[in-house]
């Protein structure tokens, strides 16, 4: 499983060995071993919940620096729609876009504009593939990886269209090459990201072999400079008319925004990784009606505005996006450019990283061993062993990654037994 890349990493110096992260991780990807947290890459979906919960700031995202613009002759910023919801009292997205150019970018290309293209393509795909209803959005990389490693029966229901970030990057690169005459390698495409999962989708794409994005910069890292630049362009009357997106595109920054772009009521939208998992479990159990055409899932609460690399309260950010969209046209993109290649170019297969054995018989035998071990444990799921639950510890033991005495209750009984025997002697 060496192909797995994760953008969340651990700073061992800051890690205190507490169990907050192992209890919060939705895929049980974290253990505490020898007093330090350990992240299993195969299980991690880069949702960033461990970053959010770690009070010691030991979980960190792997992102790029805006200073890297010096590595290219021409640089283009790709602002995520959720970026517009980070500033107070913003009434014109052109202020943000102009400020990005003030900060050193040669051009900007709105991801929200590409989102309107994806909405057009999605409407067409959904109409032409009713046999695959409900079709699941693939805009959230955490959800895509989650389905790939845990829900084999849902892989075929995923929308095989690249996310808006990739469409925007492809279009921005072609535009820059045409306008400057530069080679592709001399052009830097910088995505301003709300979450670490976007970093992973750039470094290790699913559905296509290579990303058009060169660098991924966290929104929270550029926020102070952006606010200063916004003030400057307003005071100097340097705001340019750069925006090319409407309500549909900007609405992608919040939960329900993507589904709203489909112009249908036959959809379900869920946010928050626990809720996402519940929806996927029920979907795999065929609890949903076949008349439901589309399912939008966002790992972060509130959608991308709730990403861990944002600065604003997600619920307040949703209010800001609603106000910002109020006087915009419904959409500014009404057809997909023929030169783009939005479809997935590679088949996406299920990767059973959570399996216990190499075959059915071995898996059944190991599952039986797990059940027997669970009977020995108190069932408190206290986390003191370094695993999130007693069952998780049992699986670790069966895999040879832990032992029974990691359970503090069994260790205590063992010590009492040895003490009694010693006293008897």
ABEGO torsion letter per residue (X at the ends): XAABBBABBBBAAABAGBAAAAAABAAGABBBBGGBBBBBAAABAGAGAAAAABAAGABBBBBBBAAAAAABABBBBBBBAAAAAABBGBABAAAAAAAAAAAGBABBBBAAAAAAAAAAAAAAAAAABAAAOBBBBAABAAAAAAAAAABAAAAAABBBBBBAAAAAAAAAAAAAAAAAGBBAAABBBBBBBABAAAAAAAABBBGBABBABABBBBAAAAAAAAAAAAAAAAAAGABBBABABBAAAAAAABBGAAAAAAGBABBBBBBEAAAAAAAAAAAAAGABBAABABBBBBABBGEAAABAABABBAAAAAAAAAAAAAABBABABABBBAABBABBABBBBBBBAABABABAAAAAAAAAAAAAAAAABAGAGAGAAGBABAAAAAAAAAAGABBAAABAAAAAAAAAAAAAAAAAX
